[in-house]
Amino acid sequence: MKKLILYTLLIVFILPACSSLDVTNNYDKSVDFKNFSTYSLFPWDTHNDKAINDYDKYTIISSIKDEMESRGYAYVENNGDLIVSLFVVLQNKTSYQAYTTHYGGYAGYGGGWGYYGSPWAYGYGWGPGYSSTTVQSTNYKQGTLIIDIFQLDNKKLIWQGIGSGEVIEDLEERDRKLPKRISQVFRKFPIPKSKN
């Protein structure tokens, strides 16, 4: 029983830690990203306002600017060498977790040698174990942030980063983690952050 309780507690503490951001990104390998020095933001897509509030919008934009500027790109209001566009998608999701408890064998009736020369009789033996599985469902919101970077001169998409994960409901925690999540999306950007 102690092992079962310990196992359950481990699941409770480990699972929240596994809630991470899924990141995918890709870029045009023929483009030399060192040839660009400035960037501008594409006009804000009003569809994003249905997914996030003004404060999250500010945090996301500020974090993207930090990521670009830490790579040597200067922000200009209009006509930057690179144009950064972003789009936010929210989806309602359900996750399922199955918990299985295993119990060992039990003493029960089984075949055995009889007494006093009887060819067959029933006596106590070791029976099979059994298990019980409980499935628990959890509803949550999954947020996806899509960041596209285009060349201004030919409008060609040269980099895309996508981060997808569970929306953090606690506002203070979300405020702390949003910049870190955006940094994860930019982690494999062709130009690394400067070490200054």
C-alpha atoms as one frame of an Amber mdcrd trajectory, in Angstrom:
protein
   0.000   0.000   0.000   2.890   2.377   0.797   4.337   1.740  -2.668   0.978
   2.556  -4.243   0.703   5.871  -2.350   4.297   6.796  -3.245   3.668   5.943
  -6.916   0.517   8.120  -6.964   2.368  11.066  -5.384   5.158  10.787  -7.952
   2.604  10.980 -10.765   0.983  14.068  -9.221   4.309  15.912  -8.942   5.884
  14.792 -12.226   3.000  15.427 -14.629   2.777  19.211 -14.174   6.505  19.426
 -14.865   5.952  17.632 -18.164   3.566  20.337 -19.337   5.924  21.989 -21.791
   5.930  23.891 -25.037   5.998  22.027 -28.342   8.192  24.012 -30.722   8.712
  23.634 -34.441  10.557  26.007 -36.714  11.984  26.114 -40.180  13.863  28.569
 -42.351  15.108  29.108 -45.883  18.645  27.685 -45.923  19.529  29.730 -49.012
  19.086  33.031 -47.133  21.964  34.668 -45.250  20.280  36.234 -42.213  23.368
  38.367 -41.570  22.478  40.461 -44.609  19.596  42.125 -42.730  19.935  44.848
 -40.128  16.407  46.135 -39.417  12.943  44.740 -38.849   9.375  46.015 -38.591
   6.224  44.470 -37.190   3.409  43.551 -39.536   0.152  45.352 -38.581  -1.583
  43.601 -35.700  -4.149  41.038 -36.816  -7.427  41.889 -35.029  -8.308  38.169
 -34.912  -5.621  37.895 -32.222  -7.743  40.085 -29.925 -10.252  37.238 -29.625
  -7.546  35.006 -28.176  -5.492  37.255 -25.896  -5.886  40.344 -23.753  -4.022
  43.644 -24.172  -1.440  42.841 -21.517  -0.536  39.493 -23.100  -0.335  41.269
 -26.467   2.139  43.770 -25.004   4.201  40.979 -23.387   4.350  38.948 -26.617
   5.346  41.916 -28.788   7.952  43.103 -26.265   9.422  39.594 -26.044   9.633
  39.268 -29.822  11.382  42.653 -30.019  13.840  41.525 -27.334  14.589  38.343
 -29.291  15.160  40.212 -32.562  17.258  42.973 -31.006  19.396  40.472 -29.074
  20.352  39.102 -32.500  21.477  42.491 -33.798  18.331  43.619 -35.652  17.176
  47.204 -35.027  13.457  47.973 -34.840  12.072  50.541 -37.269   8.436  51.581
 -37.502   8.128  50.916 -41.239   9.976  49.228 -44.080  12.460  47.166 -42.101
  14.554  44.649 -44.014  12.516  41.945 -42.265   8.804  41.960 -41.475   7.678
  40.018 -38.393   4.091  38.769 -38.315   2.405  36.863 -35.525  -0.855  35.010
 -35.094  -2.410  33.454 -31.987  -4.794  30.486 -31.967  -6.676  29.114 -28.942
  -8.329  25.697 -28.870 -10.297  23.871 -26.206  -8.709  20.484 -25.552  -9.255
  17.474 -23.333  -6.442  15.355 -21.963  -6.873  11.847 -20.612  -4.746  10.211
 -17.948  -5.002   6.571 -16.972  -3.951   5.388 -13.520  -3.477   1.655 -13.069
  -3.051  -0.036  -9.721  -1.636  -3.537  -9.609  -2.233  -5.987  -6.791  -0.369
  -9.233  -6.370  -1.755 -12.742  -6.225  -4.051 -13.896  -3.474  -4.599 -17.069
  -1.578  -7.519 -18.991  -2.967  -8.720 -22.427  -3.807  -6.785 -24.366  -6.369
  -5.911 -27.888  -7.376  -3.600 -29.935  -5.123  -2.813 -33.422  -3.966  -5.439
 -34.960  -1.786  -5.012 -36.504   1.624  -4.668 -40.141   2.539  -4.285 -41.429
  -0.990  -7.183 -39.526  -2.597  -6.146 -38.888  -6.223  -7.416 -35.319  -6.334
  -8.702 -32.759  -3.863  -8.984 -29.034  -3.491  -6.801 -27.028  -1.157  -5.337
 -23.562  -0.752  -3.103 -22.288  -3.557  -1.811 -19.037  -5.080  -4.274 -17.311
  -7.434  -3.751 -14.641 -10.107  -3.301 -10.940  -9.340  -5.634  -8.230 -10.561
  -5.445  -4.590 -11.529  -7.759  -1.621 -11.667  -7.555   1.284 -14.151  -9.118
   4.706 -13.650  -9.275   7.210 -16.518  -9.436  10.900 -15.649 -10.183  13.655
 -18.178  -9.086  17.285 -17.886 -10.309  20.190 -20.007  -7.785  22.889 -20.854
  -6.970  25.552 -23.438  -4.108  25.071 -25.844  -2.501  28.190 -27.213  -0.470
  28.297 -30.413   1.729  31.235 -31.363   2.853  31.399 -35.010   5.677  33.815
 -35.826   6.489  34.434 -39.499   9.402  36.491 -40.790   9.374  37.793 -44.373
  11.868  39.671 -46.503  10.494  43.114 -47.295  11.836  43.344 -50.838  10.261
  40.171 -52.234   7.654  39.327 -49.538   9.206  35.873 -49.233   8.688  33.862
 -46.033  12.179  33.011 -44.791  11.575  31.831 -41.188   8.674  30.423 -39.195
   8.516  29.477 -35.535   5.527  27.818 -33.876   5.062  27.302 -30.151   2.139
  25.308 -28.828   1.249  24.499 -25.234  -1.323  24.652 -22.483  -2.453  28.186
 -21.639  -1.345  29.139 -18.144  -4.415  30.371 -16.282  -2.582  32.073 -13.397
  -1.868  35.603 -14.682   1.312  36.191 -12.663   2.775  32.854 -13.716   1.802
  33.516 -17.341   3.489  36.919 -17.185   6.718  35.243 -16.010   6.653  32.377
 -18.490   5.492  34.046 -21.719   8.919  35.616 -22.486  10.623  32.273 -21.756
   8.253  30.457 -24.099   8.858  32.954 -26.891  12.592  32.548 -26.306  12.110
  28.800 -26.813  10.454  29.448 -30.189  13.477  31.556 -31.261  16.069  29.157
 -29.846  17.023  27.691 -33.247  16.899  30.982 -35.137  19.782  31.090 -37.688
  21.407  34.043 -35.903  22.155  33.285 -32.223  21.689  35.801 -29.432  24.650
  38.069 -28.816  26.550  37.276 -25.620  26.708  40.928 -24.490
